[in-house]
Amino acid sequence: MTRKTQPLLVPISLSALTFAIGLGTGSLLASHPSDGPAGAATAPDPSRDPPATATPAAGTAALVGAAQPTASSATDPATTANPDPELLARVEHLSEGWGRMEAELAELRARLAVLERRPSPVETAASEAERRRALRPRTPEQQRDALLRAGVRLQQAEDILWRRSQLALERLELRDQAIREGWIGSEQFREEMRRISGQQVSLRDELDPNIYDRYLFETGQDNRVRIDSVIAGSLGEDIGLMPGDLVEAYNEQPIFDPGELRTATTVGERGELVPVRIRRNNQPLELWLPRGPIGIRLDTDRIAP
């Protein structure tokens, strides 16, 4: 083992010794420079050819220069690539499509802004119901003022209100007495209620039709009958009635609610021709219909007289 490692140690020792000598020599030369001018020993001889070695910077510059085209080649029309017409057409088509999309987006935003400002049907119906409730007269003074606005004279308005109030109080007294004595809901109670109701005269019968029409409108009540739909194969379809038409009069009697029209069609001789006044798009139409079912579904509306 020792015999094999000795030849290897000798070269290593010589190398270390040579390195140490060189290091010491360099230190001495650095601490004691020669008396001649600096760089004289290292100045290159002009008569001698320089070594044919290229620096890294020069090599890099050469590569960059080779990669860059010359000015003449860059401006040479023969070397300039012609654009692809198909590619240009596609780019132009995409640009036009983008413009259309921006215009449609702006239009949608404008519509959305309008819809956000517009009340929904539920909100509109709620506001209309609240407005009608506000118009309903609740006190005797409000009821009198509504009659006066409709065209009723002051004395007549006060007389109507007094009679209607007395009948309402009489009903309350009858109900209270029947509950206390235990005959509420009996035949005696129903007979007394019919007697009281027979004394009441409705405003429809007591007032002139034009005044009653104005009173309904002033108090927030519906005063017109509107056709909601027409039954297929019916008389209404045959004569050309349309949804939205207003039935204003039947046999020269003003119609203010659907019940009045149903009653008017069932009285008199069936098949008898009677005049019917219709209003369509604010234009009056005079028709002649035979008495009997018309074949229309009805709704109500509130329209200023």
BELTAUR-V368282 format. One record per residue. RES is the residue in one small letter. OMEGA is omega as a letter, one per 20 degrees, with the letter a starting at -180 (999 if undefined). NEAR is the number of other ideal C-beta (glycine too) atoms within 8 Angstrom. Layout:
# BELTAUR-V368282
[[RES OMEGA NEAR] [RES OMEGA NEAR]]
This chain:
# BELTAUR-V368282
[[m r 4] [t a 5] [r a 5] [k a 7] [t a 8] [q r 8] [p a 7] [l a 8] [l a 8] [v r 8] [p r 8] [i a 8] [s r 8] [l r 8] [s r 8] [a a 8] [l r 8] [t r 8] [f r 8] [a r 8] [i r 8] [g r 8] [l r 8] [g r 8] [t r 8] [g r 8] [s r 8] [l a 8] [l r 8] [a a 7] [s a 5] [h r 5] [p a 6] [s a 4] [d a 3] [g a 6] [p a 4] [a r 5] [g a 6] [a a 7] [a a 6] [t a 5] [a a 6] [p a 6] [d a 5] [p a 4] [s a 3] [r r 6] [d r 4] [p r 5] [p a 4] [a r 4] [t r 4] [a r 6] [t r 6] [p a 6] [a r 6] [a r 8] [g r 9] [t r 8] [a r 8] [a r 9] [l r 8] [v r 8] [g r 7] [a a 6] [a a 5] [q r 6] [p r 5] [t a 6] [a a 6] [s r 6] [s a 8] [a a 8] [t a 6] [d a 8] [p a 5] [a a 4] [t r 6] [t a 6] [a r 3] [n r 4] [p a 6] [d a 6] [p r 6] [e r 6] [l r 8] [l r 9] [a r 8] [r r 8] [v r 8] [e r 8] [h r 8] [l r 8] [s r 8] [e r 8] [g r 8] [w r 8] [g r 8] [r r 8] [m r 8] [e r 8] [a r 8] [e r 8] [l r 8] [a r 8] [e r 8] [l r 8] [r r 8] [a r 8] [r r 8] [l r 8] [a r 8] [v r 8] [l r 7] [e r 6] [r a 5] [r r 6] [p r 5] [s r 6] [p r 5] [v r 6] [e r 8] [t r 9] [a r 8] [a r 8] [s r 9] [e r 8] [a r 8] [e r 8] [r r 9] [r r 11] [r r 8] [a r 7] [l a 9] [r r 8] [p a 9] [r r 4] [t r 6] [p r 7] [e r 6] [q r 9] [q r 10] [r a 12] [d r 9] [a r 12] [l r 13] [l r 10] [r r 8] [a r 12] [g r 8] [v r 12] [r a 5] [l a 8] [q r 6] [q r 9] [a a 12] [e r 9] [d r 8] [i a 12] [l a 12] [w a 8] [r r 10] [r r 9] [s r 9] [q r 8] [l r 11] [a r 8] [l r 8] [e r 9] [r r 10] [l r 8] [e r 8] [l a 12] [r r 9] [d r 8] [q a 8] [a r 15] [i a 8] [r a 6] [e r 6] [g r 6] [w r 8] [i a 8] [g a 6] [s r 8] [e r 5] [q a 8] [f a 12] [r r 9] [e r 8] [e r 10] [m r 10] [r r 8] [r a 8] [i a 12] [s r 7] [g r 6] [q a 7] [q r 9] [v a 6] [s r 6] [l r 8] [r a 7] [d a 6] [e a 7] [l r 11] [d a 6] [p r 7] [n r 8] [i r 11] [y r 13] [d r 12] [r r 12] [y r 14] [l a 12] [f a 13] [e a 10] [t r 10] [g a 11] [q r 8] [d a 8] [n r 11] [r r 11] [v a 15] [r r 12] [i r 17] [d r 8] [s a 7] [v a 13] [i a 10] [a r 5] [g a 5] [s r 12] [l r 11] [g r 12] [e a 12] [d a 6] [i r 8] [g r 5] [l a 11] [m r 8] [p a 7] [g r 7] [d r 12] [l r 13] [v a 14] [e a 10] [a r 11] [y a 13] [n r 9] [e r 5] [q a 8] [p a 7] [i a 12] [f r 11] [d a 9] [p a 9] [g r 6] [e r 12] [l r 13] [r r 8] [t a 8] [a a 11] [t a 11] [t r 5] [v r 6] [g a 7] [e a 5] [r a 7] [g r 7] [e a 8] [l r 7] [v r 11] [p r 9] [v r 12] [r r 12] [i r 13] [r a 10] [r a 10] [n r 3] [n r 4] [q a 6] [p r 7] [l r 9] [e a 8] [l r 9] [w a 7] [l r 10] [p r 9] [r a 12] [g a 8] [p a 6] [i a 10] [g r 10] [i r 12] [r a 8] [l r 11] [d a 9] [t r 10] [d r 10] [r a 11] [i r 8] [a a 3] [p 999 7]]
